[in-house]
Amino acid sequence: MEELTPMLEKLAEKLGTTTEYLWGVLLKQAPITAVTELVYLILVVLCGITLYKIHKRLSKKVDGNNSIYYESEELVIVPMVIATIIWAILFIICFLSIGSIVTGFLNPEYWALDEIMSLIK
C-alpha cells in the first residue's frame, strides 16, 4: 500500500493531472468496465444457446433413421467441434470476469485499487 501513493502520483504527473482526478476517473471507469464485461458474458451465453439449438437441429432424425450429423459427417461435425471449443474458451474467460463485474458495480473503489495494484506487479 505504501507503493500505491507514489505510483499514483507518478502516473498522474505523466498524464499532467492530479491524483484526485486520476482516482475519480478510475472510479467512473469501474461501472463502465463492469457493463462491458457483462455484455460480453451475455453475448457468449446467447452464442452458447444458439450453438445448442443448431446442435439439436443437426441431431434430429431425417428420413427415418439418420441425422444430419450422420449424413454429412465431415461437413458438419468438424465446424461444430471447432465452434464448441471456441465457445468454451470464451465462456471460461467471461466466467472468470464475473468477480470483476460484481466489484465494478458494488465496490468501484476496490476495483480501482485492484487496477492500480495490477500495474505495480
Secondary structure, 3 states (H helix, E strand, C coil): CCCHHHHHHHHHHHHCCCHHHHHHHHHHHHHHHHHHHHHHHHHHHHHHHHHHHHHHHHHCEECCCEEHHHHCHHHHHHHHHHHHHHHHHHHHHHHHCHHHHHHHHHCHHHHHHHHHHHHHC
